[in-house]
């Protein structure tokens, strides 16, 4: 029988979730004599690896010690986007006067209802990642318990030995906290606990202005918390295009988020029910008093209990070491997802799992370095990017032509009242080859795919220019970049030639 797992709060939705992804009455099967693939970890990378391999005829075992679905379903993409949607609806309703909708500022908001909606939708979605679906529909032997290598070709789980031809380590990563004096004693939230809240914190500090920190800072500010966003660096989203981050910075200021940038956290202390963060900036002390602290500053690889040494698998504090084919130092063991890859996204875990299947089971030679990886920060506006930034190109000695079109030039953005943002593309100088692109728009994550498709398939921006885009759409901004490129080719010399030709035709 599987050990009980607790997901707070104890409501019907979370009971449904747990019944799907860690059923307490689960009985592990008797192991097969040998598996084509044993997968440790049932997050995105593990689920895709197991399902894909089984669909191709492999005998597969899937092991999960906690919640199937991993971070994405339980404490990541699914719940975060659920609350982001609510925060957008609330923000739109409260800022609707420009559309002739009155009294938006008087709207009420019930935090408990918003969080209950998220839990209900998460529970509904959880069937896709459930233990019973993977067993009954996909034919996979699902084991709930800690999987640990007991040799170069064996894994031990719940007292049973699984022998394999190939194995996949897909155990992911967990939230990490900075070594701030007093933080542990004061208590803090991470992405793994914040979605269990049932009451809105009146005051919240968010440590870390990366994607998670920025998304949740905006969500809780829109819900009504007084939010302080605290960042050691001098800018939010320090790895993003500077102009893109500046657009979001302005939005945060307008929405009342207290930005504490370029500060060091000297310590945290408790005073009654208050948590006081002592910040230092340019030699001055700043105290920020809150009711809750959210930490969003990084991830730590889930290596504990895996018995990697027993299988001859090399690792370090960042995770399992793999080559470009996702093979570990044990040639029969591969890895995919956050446990081995610097880009810790659900969609990269999915892509890596597909490489793993081809390479581990079918002697493929697919390379992780060949992937074109887009990503998006789901703030409002969103910031999406794919390919190189300007600094990346310069570091490789590549000369660029950079084109930018503001959303304020796009009719649909004007009509939607969503003119804040832009689309930018970096081309290799003298060519139409797309090296990278950034989009800042309310639905930038939906719009970046056109650039991802072009880069992946070696299509230049001229191909986008030849493609008809529906009017009016905000994605027309991408076609406008292609138009800008075509205009840049109209040099004075070419224009004079064309003008001369037309003059000659007039006779």
C-alpha positions in Angstrom: 0.0 0.0 0.0 1.2 3.5 -0.8 2.0 5.9 2.1 -0.5 8.7 2.6 0.4 12.0 1.1 -1.0 15.3 2.4 -2.0 18.2 0.1 -3.5 21.2 1.9 -6.2 22.2 2.3 -8.2 19.0 2.9 -11.0 19.6 0.5 -12.8 17.5 -2.0 -10.6 18.8 -4.9 -7.3 18.0 -3.3 -8.7 14.6 -2.2 -9.5 13.9 -5.9 -6.0 15.1 -6.9 -4.3 12.8 -4.4 -6.5 9.9 -5.4 -5.3 10.3 -8.9 -1.6 11.1 -8.5 -0.7 9.2 -5.3 -3.6 6.9 -4.4 -3.3 5.6 -0.8 -4.7 2.2 -1.8 -2.2 1.6 -4.5 -0.6 -1.8 -4.7 2.6 -2.0 -6.7 2.7 -4.7 -9.3 5.0 -7.7 -9.4 8.0 -6.7 -11.5 8.5 -8.1 -14.9 11.6 -10.2 -15.5 13.2 -7.3 -17.3 12.1 -3.9 -18.6 13.1 -2.1 -21.7 12.9 1.1 -19.7 12.6 1.9 -16.0 11.8 5.6 -15.4 12.4 7.2 -12.0 10.3 10.3 -11.5 6.8 10.9 -12.9 7.0 14.6 -13.6 6.7 15.8 -17.2 10.0 14.2 -18.4 9.2 10.9 -16.7 5.6 10.8 -17.9 6.5 11.6 -21.5 9.4 9.1 -21.5 7.2 6.3 -20.0 4.1 7.0 -22.2 6.1 7.4 -25.4 8.2 4.3 -24.9 5.1 2.2 -24.0 3.3 3.5 -27.0 6.2 2.2 -29.2 5.9 -1.3 -27.7 8.4 -1.1 -24.8 7.9 -2.8 -21.5 8.1 0.2 -19.1 8.1 0.7 -15.3 7.4 4.1 -13.9 8.4 5.0 -10.3 7.2 8.0 -8.3 7.7 8.6 -4.6 5.5 11.6 -4.2 2.9 13.1 -6.7 2.6 12.0 -10.3 2.5 15.0 -12.5 5.5 16.5 -10.7 5.9 20.2 -10.3 4.0 21.2 -13.4 0.6 19.7 -12.4 0.8 20.1 -8.6 2.8 23.2 -7.7 3.9 24.8 -10.9 2.4 25.6 -14.3 -1.1 24.4 -13.7 -1.9 26.2 -10.4 0.1 29.3 -11.2 -1.7 29.8 -14.5 -5.0 29.2 -12.7 -4.4 32.1 -10.3 -2.9 34.3 -13.0 -6.1 34.0 -15.0 -8.1 35.1 -12.0 -5.8 38.1 -11.4 -6.2 39.2 -15.0 -9.9 39.0 -14.8 -9.9 41.1 -11.6 -7.5 43.6 -13.1 -9.5 44.0 -16.3 -12.8 44.4 -14.3 -11.3 47.1 -12.1 -9.7 49.0 -15.0 -12.6 48.9 -17.4 -13.7 52.6 -17.4 -12.0 53.1 -20.8 -14.6 50.6 -22.2 -17.5 52.5 -20.7 -17.9 50.0 -17.8 -18.5 51.9 -14.6 -17.7 51.2 -11.0 -15.0 48.7 -11.7 -13.1 49.8 -8.6 -16.0 48.9 -6.4 -15.9 45.2 -7.4 -15.4 42.7 -4.5 -13.0 39.8 -4.6 -13.0 36.5 -2.7 -9.6 35.0 -2.4 -11.0 31.7 -1.2 -13.2 31.3 -4.2 -10.3 32.0 -6.6 -8.1 29.4 -4.9 -10.9 26.9 -4.8 -11.4 27.3 -8.6 -7.7 26.6 -9.1 -7.8 23.5 -7.0 -10.9 22.3 -8.8 -9.4 22.7 -12.2 -6.1 21.1 -11.1 -8.0 18.1 -9.8 -9.9 17.8 -13.1 -6.7 17.9 -15.1 -4.9 15.4 -12.8 -6.6 12.5 -14.5 -4.2 12.8 -17.4 -1.2 12.2 -15.1 -2.9 9.6 -12.8 -1.5 6.3 -11.7 -4.5 4.4 -13.0 -4.5 5.9 -16.4 -0.8 5.0 -16.9 -1.5 1.5 -15.7 -4.9 0.8 -17.3 -4.8 2.8 -20.5 -1.1 2.8 -21.3 0.0 -0.6 -20.0 2.8 0.8 -17.7 3.8 -0.9 -14.5 3.5 2.0 -12.0 5.4 1.8 -8.7 4.8 4.3 -5.9 7.8 4.6 -3.6 11.4 5.7 -3.5 13.3 4.3 -6.5 17.0 3.7 -5.8 19.7 2.1 -8.0 21.0 -1.1 -6.5 23.4 -1.9 -9.3 24.3 -0.8 -12.9 21.1 -2.4 -14.3 18.8 -2.7 -11.3 16.5 -0.4 -9.3 15.0 -1.2 -5.9 11.6 0.2 -5.0 9.4 -0.8 -2.0 11.4 -3.9 -1.5 11.2 -5.1 -5.1 14.0 -5.3 -7.6 13.4 -4.1 -11.2 15.9 -5.2 -13.8 16.3 -3.0 -16.9 18.0 -2.7 -20.2 17.8 1.1 -20.1 16.8 3.5 -17.3 15.8 7.2 -17.2 16.4 9.5 -14.3 13.7 12.2 -14.4 13.4 13.3 -10.7 13.4 17.0 -11.4 14.2 19.8 -9.0 12.7 21.5 -6.0 12.5 25.1 -4.6 15.7 26.4 -3.0 16.0 29.1 -0.4 18.9 31.6 0.1 21.0 31.4 3.3 19.4 34.4 4.9 19.8 34.6 8.7 16.4 34.1 10.4 14.5 33.2 7.3 14.1 29.5 8.3 12.9 30.5 11.7 10.5 33.2 10.3 9.0 30.7 7.9 8.4 31.2 4.2 6.4 30.0 1.2 7.7 28.6 -2.0 5.9 27.6 -5.2 5.4 24.2 -3.4 3.3 25.8 -0.6 1.8 29.1 -1.8 -1.1 27.3 -3.7 -2.3 25.9 -0.4 -3.2 29.3 1.0 -6.8 29.9 1.9 -6.5 33.4 3.2 -4.9 36.4 1.4 -1.8 37.7 3.2 -2.4 41.5 3.7 1.4 42.1 3.2 3.8 39.9 1.3 7.5 40.0 0.5 8.6 38.2 -2.6 12.3 37.3 -2.7 13.7 37.0 -6.2 12.6 38.9 -9.3 12.9 36.1 -11.7 9.9 34.6 -13.6 8.3 32.9 -10.5 8.8 36.0 -8.3 7.5 38.4 -10.9 4.5 36.3 -11.8 3.4 35.8 -8.2 4.2 39.4 -7.1 1.8 40.7 -9.7 -0.9 38.1 -8.9 -0.9 38.8 -5.2 -0.7 42.6 -5.7 -3.8 42.4 -8.0 -5.5 40.3 -5.4 -5.0 43.1 -2.9 -1.8 42.2 -1.0 0.7 45.0 -0.4 3.7 43.4 -2.2 7.4 44.1 -1.9 9.5 42.5 -4.6 13.1 42.1 -3.4 16.0 41.5 -5.7 19.7 41.5 -5.3 20.2 42.6 -8.9 19.4 46.1 -10.1 16.7 45.0 -12.5 13.7 42.6 -12.5 14.1 39.7 -14.9 17.8 40.3 -15.1 18.4 37.7 -17.8 15.8 39.2 -20.2 16.0 41.8 -22.8 16.5 45.1 -20.9 13.8 47.0 -22.8 11.4 44.1 -22.2 12.1 44.1 -18.4 11.7 47.9 -18.4 8.2 47.6 -19.8 7.2 45.2 -17.0 9.0 47.4 -14.4 6.7 50.3 -15.4 3.6 48.1 -15.1 4.7 46.9 -11.6 5.2 50.5 -10.4 1.7 51.5 -11.7 0.1 48.5 -10.0 1.6 49.5 -6.7 4.3 46.9 -6.2 7.1 48.1 -4.0 10.3 47.3 -5.9 13.3 46.8 -3.7 16.1 46.3 -6.3 19.8 46.1 -5.8 19.4 45.2 -2.1 21.0 42.6 0.2 18.8 40.8 2.8 20.8 41.1 6.0 18.4 39.0 7.9 14.8 38.3 8.9 13.3 38.6 12.4 9.9 37.9 14.0 8.0 40.5 16.0 4.7 39.1 17.2 2.9 38.0 14.0 5.1 40.2 11.8 8.0 39.1 9.8 10.6 41.9 9.3 13.1 41.8 6.5 16.2 43.9 7.1 17.5 45.1 3.7 20.7 46.9 2.9 21.1 49.3 0.0 24.0 51.6 -0.5 24.9 51.4 3.1 21.4 52.2 4.3 19.1 49.9 6.1 15.5 49.4 5.0 13.0 47.4 7.0 10.1 45.7 5.2 7.4 44.3 7.5 5.1 41.6 6.1 2.7 38.8 7.0 4.2 36.3 4.5 7.4 35.7 2.6 7.5 34.0 -0.8 10.9 32.7 -1.9 11.5 32.3 -5.6 15.2 32.3 -6.2 16.2 29.0 -7.7 16.0 25.3 -7.9 17.9 22.4 -6.3 18.2 19.0 -8.0 16.3 16.0 -6.5 19.2 13.7 -6.0 18.5 12.3 -2.5 17.9 8.5 -2.2 18.6 7.7 -5.8 21.7 5.5 -5.2 23.5 7.0 -8.2 26.9 5.8 -7.0 25.6 2.2 -7.0 24.9 2.5 -10.7 28.1 4.5 -11.6 26.2 7.6 -12.4 28.1 10.9 -12.1 26.4 13.9 -10.6 27.1 17.2 -8.8 25.1 19.7 -6.9 23.4 20.9 -10.1 22.1 17.5 -11.0 23.0 14.4 -13.0 25.8 14.8 -15.5 24.8 13.9 -19.1 26.3 14.2 -22.6 24.6 15.9 -25.5 22.6 12.7 -26.1 21.3 12.7 -22.5 23.4 9.7 -21.6 24.9 9.5 -18.1 28.3 8.0 -17.2 26.4 4.7 -17.1 25.8 4.0 -20.8 22.5 2.3 -20.0 21.1 5.1 -18.0 19.8 8.4 -19.4 18.3 11.5 -17.8 15.9 14.2 -18.9 14.2 17.3 -17.4 15.2 19.6 -14.6 17.5 17.0 -13.1 20.1 17.5 -15.8 19.2 20.5 -17.9 19.7 24.3 -17.3 16.5 25.4 -18.9 14.0 24.2 -16.4 10.7 24.4 -18.2 7.9 21.9 -18.8 8.2 22.1 -22.5 11.9 21.4 -22.5 11.3 18.4 -20.2 8.8 17.2 -22.8 11.3 17.8 -25.7 14.2 16.1 -23.8 12.0 13.0 -23.0 11.4 12.5 -26.8 15.2 12.7 -27.4 15.7 10.2 -24.5 13.3 7.7 -26.1 15.0 7.8 -29.5 18.5 7.6 -28.1 18.0 5.1 -25.3 15.7 2.6 -27.1 16.4 3.0 -30.8 20.2 3.9 -30.9 19.4 7.4 -31.9 21.9 10.2 -31.9 19.6 13.1 -31.3 21.3 16.1 -29.5 19.9 18.3 -26.8 22.0 21.2 -28.1 20.1 21.1 -31.3 16.8 22.2 -29.6 15.4 25.6 -30.2 13.9 26.6 -26.9 11.4 29.4 -26.4 10.2 30.5 -23.0 7.7 32.9 -21.5 7.2 34.8 -18.3 3.5 34.9 -17.7 3.2 38.4 -16.2 0.9 41.1 -17.7 2.3 41.9 -20.3 4.0 38.6 -20.9 7.6 38.5 -22.0 8.5 35.7 -24.5 11.8 34.9 -26.0 13.5 32.4 -28.3 17.0 32.1 -29.6 19.9 34.5 -28.9 19.9 37.8 -27.1 22.0 40.6 -28.4 24.7 39.8 -25.8 24.8 36.1 -26.8 25.4 37.1 -30.5 28.2 39.5 -29.5 29.8 36.9 -27.4 30.0 34.6 -30.4 31.4 37.4 -32.6 28.2 37.7 -34.7 27.1 41.0 -36.1 23.4 41.8 -35.9 20.7 43.7 -37.4 18.0 44.4 -34.8 14.5 45.4 -35.8 11.8 46.5 -33.3 8.1 47.3 -33.9 6.0 48.7 -31.0 2.6 47.3 -30.3 1.3 50.9 -30.5 1.7 50.6 -34.2 -0.6 47.6 -34.4 -4.3 48.3 -35.0 -5.6 45.3 -33.0 -3.4 46.2 -30.0 -4.8 49.8 -30.1 -8.4 48.5 -30.3 -7.8 46.0 -27.4 -6.2 48.8 -25.3 -3.1 46.6 -25.0 -0.4 48.8 -26.6 2.2 48.2 -24.0 5.0 46.2 -25.5 6.9 45.4 -28.7 8.3 42.7 -31.0 12.0 42.5 -31.6 14.0 40.3 -33.9 17.8 39.9 -34.2 19.0 39.0 -37.7 22.5 38.0 -38.8 23.8 41.1 -40.4 23.5 41.1 -44.2 21.0 38.2 -44.2 17.5 37.4 -43.2 18.5 34.6 -40.8 16.7 34.9 -37.5 19.1 34.5 -34.5 16.6 35.5 -31.8 13.4 37.2 -31.0 11.6 38.8 -28.0 7.9 39.7 -27.8 6.4 41.8 -25.0 2.6 41.6 -25.2 -0.4 40.4 -23.3 -0.3 37.0 -25.1 3.4 37.0 -26.1 3.6 33.3 -25.2 1.1 32.5 -27.9 2.9 34.7 -30.4 6.5 33.6 -30.1 5.8 30.2 -31.8 6.0 31.7 -35.2 9.7 32.7 -34.6 10.4 29.3 -33.0 9.0 27.5 -36.0 11.1 29.7 -38.3 14.4 29.2 -36.4 13.9 25.4 -36.0 13.3 25.0 -39.7 15.9 27.4 -41.0 13.3 29.9 -42.4 14.4 33.5 -42.6 12.3 36.5 -41.8 11.6 36.8 -45.6 9.4 33.6 -45.2 7.4 35.4 -42.6 7.0 38.4 -44.8 5.5 36.1 -47.6 3.0 34.7 -45.1 -0.5 36.3 -45.0 -1.5 37.1 -41.4 -5.1 37.7 -40.5 -6.1 41.4 -39.9 -6.6 42.6 -37.3 -4.5 40.5 -34.9 -1.8 41.5 -32.5 0.4 38.8 -34.1 0.5 41.1 -37.1 3.4 42.8 -35.3 5.6 39.8 -36.5 4.7 40.5 -40.1 5.5 44.1 -39.6 9.1 43.1 -38.5 9.4 41.3 -41.9 8.1 44.4 -43.6 10.8 46.5 -41.8 13.4 44.0 -43.0 12.3 44.4 -46.6 12.4 48.1 -46.3 16.0 47.9 -45.0 16.9 46.2 -48.3 15.7 49.2 -50.2 19.0 51.0 -50.3 19.4 54.4 -52.1 21.1 52.5 -54.9 18.3 50.0 -55.4 15.7 52.7 -55.0 17.4 54.8 -57.8 17.5 51.7 -60.0 13.8 51.0 -59.5 12.9 54.7 -59.9 14.9 54.8 -63.2 13.1 51.7 -64.5 9.7 53.1 -63.7 10.6 56.4 -65.3 11.7 54.6 -68.4 8.4 52.7 -68.6 6.5 56.0 -68.5 8.3 56.8 -71.7 
